[in-house]
Amino acid sequence: INLGGTLTARDGYILRQTYQEYDYEKEANNGDPPSLYTVPYGSERLPTFAMLSLRADKPVRIDRFKITFSVDLFNVFNANTTLSQEDELTRDNYGSIIQYTKPRILRFGIRFNF
């Protein structure tokens, strides 16, 4: 039996709280208004990200063939970490989650080698 695992961990992404002042009579930056930071850049972050994934497989020989049975478990602790959220203060959905980690996934596999 072969066993393996991966632990991925990092700081949360920087949360850029910005405000855009719209001047419809004056189009700057190709029509996009400049963004103004409401807090110092890098002073606020999303939560720390950590995820553990595990794998086990068992190779079996039958004549000249090798069959490997495997099982993978991704996001073992079912972490629900926010990866990105809306940071534009003037938007209606400010603060809403745009992306979070995928839920726990269990995958079974069979591989044939000949």
N, C-alpha and C positions, 0 to 999 in steps of 0.2 A: 504494500500500500504506500502510495506517495502522498505526502501532505504538504500544503503550502498556504501562505497567507500574505496579505498586503495590508499595511496600515498607512493611510494617507492622512496627513494633518497639516494645516496651515492656518495663518491668521485670516480673519474674514476680510472681504474686499472693502476698500475705502468707500464710505458713504458720502457722496458729494451732494450736499444740500445746496441747490442752486435756485436762483430766481432770474427770470428773464423779463426785461422791460420791453414791451412791444411799442414801437413807434411806427404806425402804419404809413405815415407820410414819408418817412425816411427809411429806405431799405439798405441796411448795412450787412456786410458778410453774406452776400448773395441772398438776401431776404431773411436770414436768420439773425435774430437779436442776440447781442452778447450775453453770456451767462455770468451772473454775479454770485460768488460763493457767500453763503450766509453764515458759515462757520469756517474756521481755518481748515484748509485742505489737509486731510489725513487725520484730523482730530476725532472723527467718529468712524467707527467700523461696524460691519455686520458681524454676527457671531462667529467664533472660531469654528472651523470646519474639521471634522475628524470622522473617518470611516474605515471600518475593518471588513475585509473580505477574506473568505477561506475557500480552499479547494482540497478535494481528496480524489484520488483515482486509483484504480486497480487494473493493471495489465494482466491478461490471461492469454496463454499460448495454446493454440489448437492446430496441430500439424505445422504447416508453414505460415499460418495466419496469426496475427496478434490482435486481440480485441481489448480495448481499454474502456472500462466503465468509469464515468466521472460524475462528481457532484460539485457544484459551485454554490456558495452562499455569499451574495453581495449585500453590503450594508447590514452586517450581522445584528447590530443593536437598533436597527430601524431609526437612525438619526433623521430628524426632519429639520435640517439646518437651512436657513434662508441664504441663498447665494446671490440674489439681487432683488432690489425693490425700487419702486419709482422714487426718484429723488428731486424731481422738479416741483418746487413749492406751489407754482401757479396751476398745476394740473389737478383735476378733480380726483384722480386716483392716487394722489401723493401718499406715500407710505405703503401702498399695496405691494404684495409680494409678486414679483415677476417670475422668479425661478427659485426652486428649492431642491434639495437632494431627492433622488428617486427612492422609493420605498424598498424594503427588503425584497430580494429576488432569490428564488431557489431554482437552479437549473440542473437538469440531468442530461448526461450525454453518453453516446457510444461512438467509438472511433474504430474503424477497421483498417488494419495495415496488412498489405499482402505483397 
